[in-house]
Amino acid sequence: MAYRNGDLMGRVSVRGVSRRFVKNGVSHTLALENIDLEIEDKEFVCFIGPSGCGKTTLLRIISGLDTPDGGDVFVSNEKITSPGPKRGMVFQEYSLFPWKTVMNNVIFGPLMRGVKKEKAMEEAEKYLDLVELTQFKDSYPHELSGGMKQRVAIARALANEPEVLLMDEPFGSLDAQTRNSLQCELLKIWQKKHLTILFVTHSVDEAVFLADRIVMLTARPGRIKEITVVDIPRPRNRTSMEFNQLRNHLLKILAEEQENK
């Protein structure tokens, strides 16, 4: 069990979580059913599964943006009932404030927490340097490429100094070259900041490249189908035999689940 500064941090416990959506007052869709999962401090875990299996719903529940109908989630031994700064969220959409500069986007969270502007800007400089955007701190989102916008979103999430970083298909809309580049940058950030990262993706290749463990969900309602330990040493070679064997294994299971939809 991992500890930082004497306290249990960065560990996520999902215990018996289910989520049913209601439409017009009537039970409509069972999205998740009885999810049990323990994620260790500083672990990088990817979630994959058929479209509509509840991956994003599970991430939103862990973040506190959604509430389960059954079960509980604990982060750093604290029961999650609402959003909080210990959990940073990065969405597929860049979700930046278009009227704010890169710097002002990054310091927004700390300012809302009562951090003085001078201190917030000092810390933001470090995160912008981490994502290699220092020279663009005075730019506006419309002046940035898609990959740069997502770097800003990551810096903004990190500026709140979260213990857990939740990422919902953050590179899904990017071209292949930019996506591969940001995957490598994310691994560098993870190794430097010692974060727990939970990462939703539709790409098996991306999951194998990034994760310590891969959680495969079944077709709706989402249940845990398989948890795969990725014991391939980093940096990982996408063309290696072991990489392709694991990718093919996961693609086969995913195809079976797609047929069950």
Secondary structure, 3 states (H helix, E strand, C coil): CCEECCEECCCEEEEEEEEEEEECCEEEEEEEEEEEEEECCCCEEEEECCCCCCHHHHHHHHHCCCCCCEEEEEECCEECCCCCCCEEEECCCCCCCCCCCHHHHHCHHHHHCCCCHHHHHHHHHHHHHHCCCHHHCCCCHHHCCHHHHHHHHHHHHHCCCCCEEEEECCCCCCCHHHHHHHHHHHHHHHHHHCCEEEEECCCHHHHHHHCCEEEEECCCCECEEEEEECCCCCCCCCCCHHHHHHHHHHHHHHHHHHHCC
